[in-house]
Amino acid sequence: MKPMKKTVLISFVMLLAFSIFLAGCGGSSTQPTAAKDEIPADIKAIKDRGVFKAGVKVDVPKFGYKDPKTGNVEGFEIDLVKALAKKILDDENKIELTGTVAKTRGPLLDNGDVDVVLATFTITEERKNSYNFSDPYYTDGVALMVKKASGAQGLKDLAGKKIGVAQSSTSRKAIQEAADQQGIKVSFLEFGTYAEVKAALDSGRVDCFSVDAAILFGYLDDSTIILGERFAPQEYGAATKKSNTALTKLVNDTLNDMKQSGEIDKLLAKWGLK
Ligand code: GLU
């Protein structure tokens, strides 16, 4: 073989080898992309099930309230659930709602009965040890409901009185701190549900029903009044199970996108919460 031809052949072989090497690199570099596109297990479970499950309130007007006439549960937090279902399942109607009270919210998440809790759930340092919370989407204050006939006008008028609160709620701590600040003594009775606290107020077992103002509005009637004071601002967040890290991120990102785009403001206006 002539030296010239030999050089051409060697160059060709080297070029071929280099091309094979490049193709190999290309092949391995597509690997991580494929892994990145894989749907995380916690989101996949929802997609496979085809329904997004949420724990919500059914007795809090404007947040989560079951209309006794239609049987439909509606409110600001329900619209947030729908927005999340739209994001995950591309259909806001693919939702399953479970009614909660303060003490059932955690267990529903623990047992995997719901994917998310959007139920006037106050973000606290203690609860953050057990659940993931989104950034806050609303802030409410703790308030006091009394019988109109009692003539009470503020916390100071409840010195020596019994306050009814729900188990596992933040209300007791909030009012205890406010009472300490005002230098008055109050005592507490705890109940499982808000309906029970209201019944205790009606029957005179307690002198006051205390919880977030929004919740009290669901129980207001002709014989009762909600006093003007507000205590301990309560920041509401969407809670997810600690192990569901991808879902937690998706929930938080979606709610934050809705804040940025003004969608949250629109919903707050829709429900008269602005
Ligand atoms: N928001 C308060 C809490 O999370 C009051 C209780 C309730 O939301 O039911 O403890």
py3Dmol code that shows the C-alpha trace and the ligand (Angstrom):
import py3Dmol

protein = """\
ATOM      1  CA  MET A   1       0.000   0.000   0.000  1.00  0.00           C
ATOM      2  CA  LYS A   2       1.230   3.468  -0.875  1.00  0.00           C
ATOM      3  CA  PRO A   3       2.041   5.671   2.155  1.00  0.00           C
ATOM      4  CA  MET A   4      -0.582   8.202   1.025  1.00  0.00           C
ATOM      5  CA  LYS A   5      -3.356   5.547   0.891  1.00  0.00           C
ATOM      6  CA  LYS A   6      -2.235   4.176   4.313  1.00  0.00           C
ATOM      7  CA  THR A   7      -2.578   7.626   5.917  1.00  0.00           C
ATOM      8  CA  VAL A   8      -6.077   8.035   4.490  1.00  0.00           C
ATOM      9  CA  LEU A   9      -7.084   4.585   5.804  1.00  0.00           C
ATOM     10  CA  ILE A  10      -5.708   5.294   9.313  1.00  0.00           C
ATOM     11  CA  SER A  11      -7.518   8.675   9.375  1.00  0.00           C
ATOM     12  CA  PHE A  12     -10.745   6.948   8.355  1.00  0.00           C
ATOM     13  CA  VAL A  13     -10.410   4.300  11.089  1.00  0.00           C
ATOM     14  CA  MET A  14      -9.686   6.989  13.707  1.00  0.00           C
ATOM     15  CA  LEU A  15     -12.666   9.038  12.554  1.00  0.00           C
ATOM     16  CA  LEU A  16     -14.882   5.960  12.785  1.00  0.00           C
ATOM     17  CA  ALA A  17     -13.620   5.170  16.290  1.00  0.00           C
ATOM     18  CA  PHE A  18     -14.182   8.769  17.380  1.00  0.00           C
ATOM     19  CA  SER A  19     -17.731   8.726  15.984  1.00  0.00           C
ATOM     20  CA  ILE A  20     -18.490   5.505  17.868  1.00  0.00           C
ATOM     21  CA  PHE A  21     -17.056   7.095  21.022  1.00  0.00           C
ATOM     22  CA  LEU A  22     -19.238  10.215  20.561  1.00  0.00           C
ATOM     23  CA  ALA A  23     -22.338   8.110  19.943  1.00  0.00           C
ATOM     24  CA  GLY A  24     -21.543   6.242  23.164  1.00  0.00           C
ATOM     25  CA  CYS A  25     -21.292   9.526  25.072  1.00  0.00           C
ATOM     26  CA  GLY A  26     -24.568  10.672  23.554  1.00  0.00           C
ATOM     27  CA  GLY A  27     -26.222   7.457  24.650  1.00  0.00           C
ATOM     28  CA  SER A  28     -25.114   7.704  28.228  1.00  0.00           C
ATOM     29  CA  SER A  29     -25.932  11.406  28.458  1.00  0.00           C
ATOM     30  CA  THR A  30     -29.609  10.714  27.644  1.00  0.00           C
ATOM     31  CA  GLN A  31     -29.849   8.399  30.665  1.00  0.00           C
ATOM     32  CA  PRO A  32     -30.232  11.063  33.417  1.00  0.00           C
ATOM     33  CA  THR A  33     -32.809  12.953  31.320  1.00  0.00           C
ATOM     34  CA  ALA A  34     -34.965   9.840  31.129  1.00  0.00           C
ATOM     35  CA  ALA A  35     -34.694   9.389  34.899  1.00  0.00           C
ATOM     36  CA  LYS A  36     -35.554  13.059  35.389  1.00  0.00           C
ATOM     37  CA  ASP A  37     -38.755  12.622  33.356  1.00  0.00           C
ATOM     38  CA  GLU A  38     -39.935   9.741  35.525  1.00  0.00           C
ATOM     39  CA  ILE A  39     -43.006  10.647  37.579  1.00  0.00           C
ATOM     40  CA  PRO A  40     -42.272  10.552  41.324  1.00  0.00           C
ATOM     41  CA  ALA A  41     -44.058   7.722  43.134  1.00  0.00           C
ATOM     42  CA  ASP A  42     -46.294   9.954  45.281  1.00  0.00           C
ATOM     43  CA  ILE A  43     -47.621  11.847  42.227  1.00  0.00           C
ATOM     44  CA  LYS A  44     -47.859   8.641  40.160  1.00  0.00           C
ATOM     45  CA  ALA A  45     -50.052   7.053  42.844  1.00  0.00           C
ATOM     46  CA  ILE A  46     -52.568   9.898  42.402  1.00  0.00           C
ATOM     47  CA  LYS A  47     -52.417   9.698  38.602  1.00  0.00           C
ATOM     48  CA  ASP A  48     -52.929   5.918  38.663  1.00  0.00           C
ATOM     49  CA  ARG A  49     -55.871   6.313  41.052  1.00  0.00           C
ATOM     50  CA  GLY A  50     -57.331   9.052  38.882  1.00  0.00           C
ATOM     51  CA  VAL A  51     -58.659  11.066  41.790  1.00  0.00           C
ATOM     52  CA  PHE A  52     -57.094  13.642  44.103  1.00  0.00           C
ATOM     53  CA  LYS A  53     -58.147  13.172  47.740  1.00  0.00           C
ATOM     54  CA  ALA A  54     -58.365  16.113  50.134  1.00  0.00           C
ATOM     55  CA  GLY A  55     -59.366  16.650  53.757  1.00  0.00           C
ATOM     56  CA  VAL A  56     -61.442  19.840  53.965  1.00  0.00           C
ATOM     57  CA  LYS A  57     -63.766  21.645  56.320  1.00  0.00           C
ATOM     58  CA  VAL A  58     -67.492  21.256  55.698  1.00  0.00           C
ATOM     59  CA  ASP A  59     -68.696  23.691  58.361  1.00  0.00           C
ATOM     60  CA  VAL A  60     -66.660  26.818  57.619  1.00  0.00           C
ATOM     61  CA  PRO A  61     -68.525  29.225  55.336  1.00  0.00           C
ATOM     62  CA  LYS A  62     -66.407  30.600  52.487  1.00  0.00           C
ATOM     63  CA  PHE A  63     -63.568  28.095  53.137  1.00  0.00           C
ATOM     64  CA  GLY A  64     -65.156  24.637  53.086  1.00  0.00           C
ATOM     65  CA  TYR A  65     -68.888  24.486  53.618  1.00  0.00           C
ATOM     66  CA  LYS A  66     -71.483  21.885  52.758  1.00  0.00           C
ATOM     67  CA  ASP A  67     -74.511  23.682  51.427  1.00  0.00           C
ATOM     68  CA  PRO A  68     -77.418  21.979  53.208  1.00  0.00           C
ATOM     69  CA  LYS A  69     -79.700  22.652  50.212  1.00  0.00           C
ATOM     70  CA  THR A  70     -77.509  21.253  47.432  1.00  0.00           C
ATOM     71  CA  GLY A  71     -75.249  18.937  49.462  1.00  0.00           C
ATOM     72  CA  ASN A  72     -72.276  20.469  47.592  1.00  0.00           C
ATOM     73  CA  VAL A  73     -69.105  21.348  49.477  1.00  0.00           C
ATOM     74  CA  GLU A  74     -67.740  24.691  48.330  1.00  0.00           C
ATOM     75  CA  GLY A  75     -65.424  27.517  49.331  1.00  0.00           C
ATOM     76  CA  PHE A  76     -61.993  29.052  48.834  1.00  0.00           C
ATOM     77  CA  GLU A  77     -60.122  25.973  50.075  1.00  0.00           C
ATOM     78  CA  ILE A  78     -62.248  23.730  47.841  1.00  0.00           C
ATOM     79  CA  ASP A  79     -61.241  25.867  44.841  1.00  0.00           C
ATOM     80  CA  LEU A  80     -57.595  25.390  45.851  1.00  0.00           C
ATOM     81  CA  VAL A  81     -58.153  21.606  45.914  1.00  0.00           C
ATOM     82  CA  LYS A  82     -59.664  21.861  42.407  1.00  0.00           C
ATOM     83  CA  ALA A  83     -56.669  23.848  41.143  1.00  0.00           C
ATOM     84  CA  LEU A  84     -54.331  21.129  42.450  1.00  0.00           C
ATOM     85  CA  ALA A  85     -56.422  18.385  40.821  1.00  0.00           C
ATOM     86  CA  LYS A  86     -56.270  20.322  37.551  1.00  0.00           C
ATOM     87  CA  LYS A  87     -52.498  20.497  37.853  1.00  0.00           C
ATOM     88  CA  ILE A  88     -52.025  16.789  38.631  1.00  0.00           C
ATOM     89  CA  LEU A  89     -54.888  15.139  36.732  1.00  0.00           C
ATOM     90  CA  ASP A  90     -55.747  17.867  34.249  1.00  0.00           C
ATOM     91  CA  ASP A  91     -59.319  17.809  35.534  1.00  0.00           C
ATOM     92  CA  GLU A  92     -60.511  19.929  38.461  1.00  0.00           C
ATOM     93  CA  ASN A  93     -63.485  17.658  39.036  1.00  0.00           C
ATOM     94  CA  LYS A  94     -61.442  14.543  39.774  1.00  0.00           C
ATOM     95  CA  ILE A  95     -61.489  15.182  43.503  1.00  0.00           C
ATOM     96  CA  GLU A  96     -62.681  13.266  46.550  1.00  0.00           C
ATOM     97  CA  LEU A  97     -63.391  15.440  49.602  1.00  0.00           C
ATOM     98  CA  THR A  98     -63.398  14.172  53.185  1.00  0.00           C
ATOM     99  CA  GLY A  99     -64.884  16.376  55.923  1.00  0.00           C
ATOM    100  CA  THR A 100     -62.491  17.006  58.824  1.00  0.00           C
ATOM    101  CA  VAL A 101     -62.437  18.556  62.275  1.00  0.00           C
ATOM    102  CA  ALA A 102     -59.278  19.768  64.018  1.00  0.00           C
ATOM    103  CA  LYS A 103     -58.422  16.436  65.608  1.00  0.00           C
ATOM    104  CA  THR A 104     -58.940  14.287  62.481  1.00  0.00           C
ATOM    105  CA  ARG A 105     -56.742  16.242  60.061  1.00  0.00           C
ATOM    106  CA  GLY A 106     -53.444  14.679  61.150  1.00  0.00           C
ATOM    107  CA  PRO A 107     -54.681  11.059  61.292  1.00  0.00           C
ATOM    108  CA  LEU A 108     -56.208  11.377  57.786  1.00  0.00           C
ATOM    109  CA  LEU A 109     -52.765  12.283  56.430  1.00  0.00           C
ATOM    110  CA  ASP A 110     -50.972   9.684  58.582  1.00  0.00           C
ATOM    111  CA  ASN A 111     -53.216   6.880  57.313  1.00  0.00           C
ATOM    112  CA  GLY A 112     -52.901   7.958  53.691  1.00  0.00           C
ATOM    113  CA  ASP A 113     -56.671   8.517  53.497  1.00  0.00           C
ATOM    114  CA  VAL A 114     -56.088  11.902  51.865  1.00  0.00           C
ATOM    115  CA  ASP A 115     -53.280  13.388  49.743  1.00  0.00           C
ATOM    116  CA  VAL A 116     -53.589  16.869  51.177  1.00  0.00           C
ATOM    117  CA  VAL A 117     -55.374  18.728  53.973  1.00  0.00           C
ATOM    118  CA  LEU A 118     -56.734  22.178  53.121  1.00  0.00           C
ATOM    119  CA  ALA A 119     -58.857  22.797  56.189  1.00  0.00           C
ATOM    120  CA  THR A 120     -58.115  26.076  58.030  1.00  0.00           C
ATOM    121  CA  PHE A 121     -55.001  24.216  59.225  1.00  0.00           C
ATOM    122  CA  THR A 122     -52.761  26.641  61.115  1.00  0.00           C
ATOM    123  CA  ILE A 123     -49.039  26.299  60.417  1.00  0.00           C
ATOM    124  CA  THR A 124     -47.236  25.857  63.752  1.00  0.00           C
ATOM    125  CA  GLU A 125     -43.651  24.891  64.575  1.00  0.00           C
ATOM    126  CA  GLU A 126     -44.902  21.828  66.431  1.00  0.00           C
ATOM    127  CA  ARG A 127     -47.082  20.620  63.536  1.00  0.00           C
ATOM    128  CA  LYS A 128     -44.201  21.165  61.121  1.00  0.00           C
ATOM    129  CA  ASN A 129     -42.426  18.319  62.923  1.00  0.00           C
ATOM    130  CA  SER A 130     -45.159  15.933  61.786  1.00  0.00           C
ATOM    131  CA  TYR A 131     -46.354  17.315  58.421  1.00  0.00           C
ATOM    132  CA  ASN A 132     -45.160  19.362  55.480  1.00  0.00           C
ATOM    133  CA  PHE A 133     -46.915  22.708  55.128  1.00  0.00           C
ATOM    134  CA  SER A 134     -47.089  24.974  52.102  1.00  0.00           C
ATOM    135  CA  ASP A 135     -46.410  28.682  52.460  1.00  0.00           C
ATOM    136  CA  PRO A 136     -49.443  30.408  54.035  1.00  0.00           C
ATOM    137  CA  TYR A 137     -52.407  31.174  51.762  1.00  0.00           C
ATOM    138  CA  TYR A 138     -54.581  33.004  54.318  1.00  0.00           C
ATOM    139  CA  THR A 139     -54.365  34.525  57.809  1.00  0.00           C
ATOM    140  CA  ASP A 140     -57.230  34.603  60.304  1.00  0.00           C
ATOM    141  CA  GLY A 141     -57.456  35.604  63.966  1.00  0.00           C
ATOM    142  CA  VAL A 142     -58.838  33.707  66.956  1.00  0.00           C
ATOM    143  CA  ALA A 143     -62.134  35.220  68.131  1.00  0.00           C
ATOM    144  CA  LEU A 144     -64.745  34.841  70.866  1.00  0.00           C
ATOM    145  CA  MET A 145     -68.430  33.987  70.482  1.00  0.00           C
ATOM    146  CA  VAL A 146     -70.737  34.655  73.438  1.00  0.00           C
ATOM    147  CA  LYS A 147     -74.455  34.745  74.073  1.00  0.00           C
ATOM    148  CA  LYS A 148     -75.845  38.199  73.318  1.00  0.00           C
ATOM    149  CA  ALA A 149     -77.658  38.062  76.644  1.00  0.00           C
ATOM    150  CA  SER A 150     -74.339  37.755  78.531  1.00  0.00           C
ATOM    151  CA  GLY A 151     -73.514  41.366  77.732  1.00  0.00           C
ATOM    152  CA  ALA A 152     -69.805  40.465  77.441  1.00  0.00           C
ATOM    153  CA  GLN A 153     -67.943  42.846  75.159  1.00  0.00           C
ATOM    154  CA  GLY A 154     -64.388  41.571  75.324  1.00  0.00           C
ATOM    155  CA  LEU A 155     -62.065  38.990  76.839  1.00  0.00           C
ATOM    156  CA  LYS A 156     -61.764  41.031  80.026  1.00  0.00           C
ATOM    157  CA  ASP A 157     -65.477  40.390  80.685  1.00  0.00           C
ATOM    158  CA  LEU A 158     -64.811  36.631  80.643  1.00  0.00           C
ATOM    159  CA  ALA A 159     -62.643  36.622  83.790  1.00  0.00           C
ATOM    160  CA  GLY A 160     -63.468  33.510  85.841  1.00  0.00           C
ATOM    161  CA  LYS A 161     -65.550  32.078  82.963  1.00  0.00           C
ATOM    162  CA  LYS A 162     -65.382  28.808  81.004  1.00  0.00           C
ATOM    163  CA  ILE A 163     -64.254  28.854  77.387  1.00  0.00           C
ATOM    164  CA  GLY A 164     -65.229  26.014  75.050  1.00  0.00           C
ATOM    165  CA  VAL A 165     -62.614  25.003  72.473  1.00  0.00           C
ATOM    166  CA  ALA A 166     -62.023  22.112  70.066  1.00  0.00           C
ATOM    167  CA  GLN A 167     -59.481  19.393  70.848  1.00  0.00           C
ATOM    168  CA  SER A 168     -56.219  19.649  68.899  1.00  0.00           C
ATOM    169  CA  SER A 169     -56.924  23.266  67.952  1.00  0.00           C
ATOM    170  CA  THR A 170     -54.658  26.247  68.559  1.00  0.00           C
ATOM    171  CA  SER A 171     -57.475  28.205  70.259  1.00  0.00           C
ATOM    172  CA  ARG A 172     -56.774  27.264  73.884  1.00  0.00           C
ATOM    173  CA  LYS A 173     -53.123  28.375  73.766  1.00  0.00           C
ATOM    174  CA  ALA A 174     -54.056  31.620  71.955  1.00  0.00           C
ATOM    175  CA  ILE A 175     -56.698  32.611  74.514  1.00  0.00           C
ATOM    176  CA  GLN A 176     -54.610  31.473  77.501  1.00  0.00           C
ATOM    177  CA  GLU A 177     -51.778  33.738  76.341  1.00  0.00           C
ATOM    178  CA  ALA A 178     -54.153  36.674  75.788  1.00  0.00           C
ATOM    179  CA  ALA A 179     -55.729  36.135  79.227  1.00  0.00           C
ATOM    180  CA  ASP A 180     -52.278  36.010  80.850  1.00  0.00           C
ATOM    181  CA  GLN A 181     -51.398  39.270  79.117  1.00  0.00           C
ATOM    182  CA  GLN A 182     -54.584  40.908  80.384  1.00  0.00           C
ATOM    183  CA  GLY A 183     -54.011  39.466  83.860  1.00  0.00           C
ATOM    184  CA  ILE A 184     -57.291  37.522  83.986  1.00  0.00           C
ATOM    185  CA  LYS A 185     -58.041  33.875  84.740  1.00  0.00           C
ATOM    186  CA  VAL A 186     -60.189  31.713  82.473  1.00  0.00           C
ATOM    187  CA  SER A 187     -60.756  27.958  82.336  1.00  0.00           C
ATOM    188  CA  PHE A 188     -61.284  25.681  79.333  1.00  0.00           C
ATOM    189  CA  LEU A 189     -63.510  22.779  78.309  1.00  0.00           C
ATOM    190  CA  GLU A 190     -62.469  20.794  75.228  1.00  0.00           C
ATOM    191  CA  PHE A 191     -64.829  19.156  72.724  1.00  0.00           C
ATOM    192  CA  GLY A 192     -64.346  16.938  69.666  1.00  0.00           C
ATOM    193  CA  THR A 193     -66.359  19.029  67.224  1.00  0.00           C
ATOM    194  CA  TYR A 194     -67.464  22.633  66.813  1.00  0.00           C
ATOM    195  CA  ALA A 195     -71.109  21.565  66.869  1.00  0.00           C
ATOM    196  CA  GLU A 196     -70.500  20.238  70.393  1.00  0.00           C
ATOM    197  CA  VAL A 197     -68.848  23.475  71.509  1.00  0.00           C
ATOM    198  CA  LYS A 198     -71.801  25.456  70.149  1.00  0.00           C
ATOM    199  CA  ALA A 199     -74.292  23.138  71.907  1.00  0.00           C
ATOM    200  CA  ALA A 200     -72.342  23.679  75.158  1.00  0.00           C
ATOM    201  CA  LEU A 201     -72.581  27.442  74.680  1.00  0.00           C
ATOM    202  CA  ASP A 202     -76.327  27.174  74.015  1.00  0.00           C
ATOM    203  CA  SER A 203     -76.893  25.055  77.128  1.00  0.00           C
ATOM    204  CA  GLY A 204     -74.716  27.260  79.328  1.00  0.00           C
ATOM    205  CA  ARG A 205     -72.040  24.607  80.007  1.00  0.00           C
ATOM    206  CA  VAL A 206     -69.515  27.112  78.680  1.00  0.00           C
ATOM    207  CA  ASP A 207     -69.700  30.908  78.595  1.00  0.00           C
ATOM    208  CA  CYS A 208     -67.791  31.376  75.357  1.00  0.00           C
ATOM    209  CA  PHE A 209     -66.921  29.482  72.160  1.00  0.00           C
ATOM    210  CA  SER A 210     -63.474  30.307  70.864  1.00  0.00           C
ATOM    211  CA  VAL A 211     -61.776  29.463  67.601  1.00  0.00           C
ATOM    212  CA  ASP A 212     -60.708  31.277  64.398  1.00  0.00           C
ATOM    213  CA  ALA A 213     -63.250  33.933  63.370  1.00  0.00           C
ATOM    214  CA  ALA A 214     -63.983  32.231  60.025  1.00  0.00           C
ATOM    215  CA  ILE A 215     -65.031  29.044  61.829  1.00  0.00           C
ATOM    216  CA  LEU A 216     -67.196  30.921  64.335  1.00  0.00           C
ATOM    217  CA  PHE A 217     -69.164  32.537  61.487  1.00  0.00           C
ATOM    218  CA  GLY A 218     -70.444  29.074  60.572  1.00  0.00           C
ATOM    219  CA  TYR A 219     -72.163  28.842  63.978  1.00  0.00           C
ATOM    220  CA  LEU A 220     -73.462  32.384  64.427  1.00  0.00           C
ATOM    221  CA  ASP A 221     -77.200  32.679  65.087  1.00  0.00           C
ATOM    222  CA  ASP A 222     -79.691  35.153  66.524  1.00  0.00           C
ATOM    223  CA  SER A 223     -78.814  34.422  70.153  1.00  0.00           C
ATOM    224  CA  THR A 224     -75.033  34.782  69.771  1.00  0.00           C
ATOM    225  CA  ILE A 225     -72.490  37.427  68.835  1.00  0.00           C
ATOM    226  CA  ILE A 226     -68.838  37.323  67.735  1.00  0.00           C
ATOM    227  CA  LEU A 227     -66.836  39.922  69.675  1.00  0.00           C
ATOM    228  CA  GLY A 228     -64.563  42.336  67.796  1.00  0.00           C
ATOM    229  CA  GLU A 229     -61.210  41.327  69.315  1.00  0.00           C
ATOM    230  CA  ARG A 230     -58.851  39.066  67.343  1.00  0.00           C
ATOM    231  CA  PHE A 231     -55.971  37.135  68.924  1.00  0.00           C
ATOM    232  CA  ALA A 232     -52.938  35.207  67.654  1.00  0.00           C
ATOM    233  CA  PRO A 233     -52.959  35.481  63.815  1.00  0.00           C
ATOM    234  CA  GLN A 234     -53.393  31.990  62.356  1.00  0.00           C
ATOM    235  CA  GLU A 235     -51.610  31.304  59.074  1.00  0.00           C
ATOM    236  CA  TYR A 236     -53.304  28.565  57.050  1.00  0.00           C
ATOM    237  CA  GLY A 237     -51.211  26.167  54.958  1.00  0.00           C
ATOM    238  CA  ALA A 238     -51.837  23.088  52.834  1.00  0.00           C
ATOM    239  CA  ALA A 239     -50.504  20.044  54.681  1.00  0.00           C
ATOM    240  CA  THR A 240     -49.068  16.889  53.131  1.00  0.00           C
ATOM    241  CA  LYS A 241     -47.451  13.757  54.530  1.00  0.00           C
ATOM    242  CA  LYS A 242     -43.739  14.175  55.322  1.00  0.00           C
ATOM    243  CA  SER A 243     -42.734  11.291  53.036  1.00  0.00           C
ATOM    244  CA  ASN A 244     -44.611  12.767  50.020  1.00  0.00           C
ATOM    245  CA  THR A 245     -41.836  15.160  49.056  1.00  0.00           C
ATOM    246  CA  ALA A 246     -42.701  15.569  45.355  1.00  0.00           C
ATOM    247  CA  LEU A 247     -46.361  16.218  46.149  1.00  0.00           C
ATOM    248  CA  THR A 248     -45.360  18.750  48.810  1.00  0.00           C
ATOM    249  CA  LYS A 249     -43.282  20.622  46.245  1.00  0.00           C
ATOM    250  CA  LEU A 250     -46.022  20.471  43.628  1.00  0.00           C
ATOM    251  CA  VAL A 251     -48.628  21.800  46.087  1.00  0.00           C
ATOM    252  CA  ASN A 252     -46.383  24.629  47.216  1.00  0.00           C
ATOM    253  CA  ASP A 253     -45.271  25.539  43.679  1.00  0.00           C
ATOM    254  CA  THR A 254     -48.858  25.536  42.416  1.00  0.00           C
ATOM    255  CA  LEU A 255     -50.130  27.731  45.256  1.00  0.00           C
ATOM    256  CA  ASN A 256     -47.183  30.115  44.865  1.00  0.00           C
ATOM    257  CA  ASP A 257     -47.765  30.315  41.084  1.00  0.00           C
ATOM    258  CA  MET A 258     -51.404  31.141  41.829  1.00  0.00           C
ATOM    259  CA  LYS A 259     -50.264  33.902  44.188  1.00  0.00           C
ATOM    260  CA  GLN A 260     -47.912  35.319  41.532  1.00  0.00           C
ATOM    261  CA  SER A 261     -50.498  35.198  38.755  1.00  0.00           C
ATOM    262  CA  GLY A 262     -53.172  36.891  40.894  1.00  0.00           C
ATOM    263  CA  GLU A 263     -55.360  33.756  40.807  1.00  0.00           C
ATOM    264  CA  ILE A 264     -55.399  33.508  44.619  1.00  0.00           C
ATOM    265  CA  ASP A 265     -56.508  37.142  44.869  1.00  0.00           C
ATOM    266  CA  LYS A 266     -59.320  36.441  42.402  1.00  0.00           C
ATOM    267  CA  LEU A 267     -60.505  33.481  44.483  1.00  0.00           C
ATOM    268  CA  LEU A 268     -60.313  35.503  47.713  1.00  0.00           C
ATOM    269  CA  ALA A 269     -62.463  38.179  46.055  1.00  0.00           C
ATOM    270  CA  LYS A 270     -64.873  35.519  44.749  1.00  0.00           C
ATOM    271  CA  TRP A 271     -65.440  34.289  48.297  1.00  0.00           C
ATOM    272  CA  GLY A 272     -65.581  37.760  49.882  1.00  0.00           C
ATOM    273  CA  LEU A 273     -62.371  37.149  51.841  1.00  0.00           C
ATOM    274  CA  LYS A 274     -60.426  40.201  50.672  1.00  0.00           C
TER     275      LYS A 274
END
"""
ligand_1 = """\
10
LIG
N -57.012 26.920 62.674
C -56.896 26.436 64.005
C -56.071 25.196 64.072
O -55.576 24.755 63.055
C -58.265 26.217 64.614
C -58.834 24.872 64.515
C -59.400 24.483 63.174
O -58.940 24.953 62.150
O -60.322 23.671 63.168
O -55.864 24.664 65.132
"""
view = py3Dmol.view(width=600, height=400)
view.addModel(protein, "pdb")
view.setStyle({"model": 0}, {"cartoon": {"style": "trace"}})
view.addModel(ligand_1, "xyz")
view.setStyle({"model": 1}, {"stick": {}})
view.zoomTo()
view.show()
